[in-house]
């Protein structure tokens, strides 16, 4: 599992169209075509083949909690982002992991989850302080 975490002043996403790659992609039902959030941590994450989903999701949630405490914001955006790897898990595993991350974070945070399986216009207005961007790999 890989993740990019950003401390953002503003986040915005607008679904352009549903994805047709990789081969096994099954886009979720679109519930919201647009989302916005202020003062948040945006978590771009990729689920890979052979990932230990339960363990890695817990580790990612811990990283998000640490960053949230450091920056003082409890708004979290989970954004499926296949572009961090060439070793993607099957779509069903990706959705399972994203949902698990979302559920764990909802216990303590205000969580938005972006759509799985679409091409999106993306706005990331990232704060400029040290620690505003973090890349993590879980093995």
N, C-alpha and C positions, 0 to 999 in steps of 0.2 A: 504494500500500500504506500502510496506517495501522496503528499499534501503540500500545498502552498497556503500559508496563512497571511492575511493582510489586515492591518488595522485601518479601517476606512472611515473617512468622514461621511462619504455618501456611496451607496451601492445602488445600482439599477440594472435590471435585465428586462429584455423584451424578446419573446419567442418569435423567430422569423419563420421557421418551418421545421417539420419533424425530420429527424435523421434517418438515413437508410444504410448507414455503415456503423460499425462492422456488420457482417452478415447476420448475426443473431440478434441484432438490436430490435427490441420491441418497445417503442416509446410509450411512456405512461400517458394516461389521459391528461389533457391540458385542463387544469383547473383555473389557472391565472395566466394570462398572456403577458402581464407585466408585474414586476415587483420592485419595490424601493425600500431602502432602510438607511437610517442615519446612525452614526457613531456605533459601528459594528465591527465584528471580526468576520471576514469572509474566508471560508475554508474551501479551496479548490482541491478536490480529491479524486484520486484514481485507484480503482481496485484492480489488483493484478492476479493472474493465475497463481495458484499455490499459496495465496494469502491465508493466514490463520485469522479469519474474519473476526471472531469474538475477541481474540487477544489484541489484534491491531486496532480495532475500533475503540477498545478501552484505552489503548495507549494514545490514540489521536484525541479522544475526549479529554484525557489528562493534559495534553498539550494545549488544547483550546482553553481549558479551565485556567491553566497557568498564565496564558496570554491575557485572558479576560481579567484576571486579578491584577496583572501588571498594568494594563491600560485603563482599567476602571469602567469598562463597558460590558453589559450583559446581553447585548443583541448579537446573535450569531446567525450567519448565513451559511448553509451547506450547499455547495455547488458542485455537482458531478462534472468532472473535467478530464475526459479521456486522454487529453493531449500530453499528459505527463509520463506516458509509458507506451511502449510498443508491445507490451506483454499483458494485454487486457484480459481480465476475467470475463466469463460469459455475462451477458446482460442481467440475467436473473440473480447472479451472485452480486453484481454491482448494486442492483436495487435493494437486495437484502442488506448489504453493508451500509448503504446510505440511510436506509430506514432505521437500522440499529443505531447508527451515530445520532440521527435525529432524535430518536426516542430517549437515548441516554442523556443528551444535552437538554431536552425539554424538562427534565427533572429540576434544573436549576437556572435555566436561561430562557430568554425570549428567542425562539428559533424560527427561521424561515428556511424552507428547503426549495431550491430551484428545481425546475423540471428535469427529469432524466430522459434523454433521448431526443434532444432538439438542438438546432442551431440557434444561437442567441446573440443579440446585440448586448454588449456588456459595458457597464460604467463602473470603474473602480477609482474613486477619488481617495487616494491613499495618503494618510498622514505622513509627515516627513521626519519623524523622530527615530532615534536608534531603536531597533527591535520592532519596527513597523511591518517587516516582512520576514517570514521564516519558511524555510523549506525543510520538510521532514520525510524520511524514509523509514518504513517499519519492516523488519526482517525477522 
